[in-house]
């Protein structure tokens, strides 16, 4: 998860350290689960002292909570940038949704281990970070909701669509399809997967134009 907010001096170094810890944690937890992963292992994988982990995060749970916040934040930013870029280029709301589908696929292709963790955690209700996960999930879905709402307002989409459920369904479609792609159809290219989802999004799976 190499992208980060640029800061200066000590803040830049601390952010770089946090990036290393995020990467180590997400890889280890994806490999062996949260409970089986220790702070010592995270520190060793990141190439830092154990005390560095606790300097940046109060506990392993806090580290994981911040990892979820950080990762979903990157996804949200990618979706928003795709929508805004489409608007600058004069595209419609369907084009914006299509660009967001691609942005989601690019994110998952770059961070498959994080995506696996994120999807798995969505189904768990006994985690200390559940409320944080729900907040950051809604931030990502809200970007899609905004595009749908604007499409309804300008007449591009039907007023009958359920904006909240449709937005959640689109995000879920990308997550599930991408995980299936990475796990069971890795020979397919990102362009190929995007084209398939694009046809589905634009209602062209029936063969009618």
Secondary structure, DSSP 8 states (H G I E B T S, - for coil): --------HHHHHHHHHHHHHHHHHHHHHHHH-TTT--HHHHHHHHTS-HHHHHHH-SSHHHHHHHHHHHHHHHHHHHHHHHHHHHHHTT--HHHHHHHHHHHHHHHHHH-HHHHHHHHHHHT--S-TTHHHHHHHHHHHHHHHHHHHHHHHHTTSS-TTS-HHHHHHHHHHHHHHHHHHHHHH-TTS-HHHHHHHHHHHHTT-TTS--
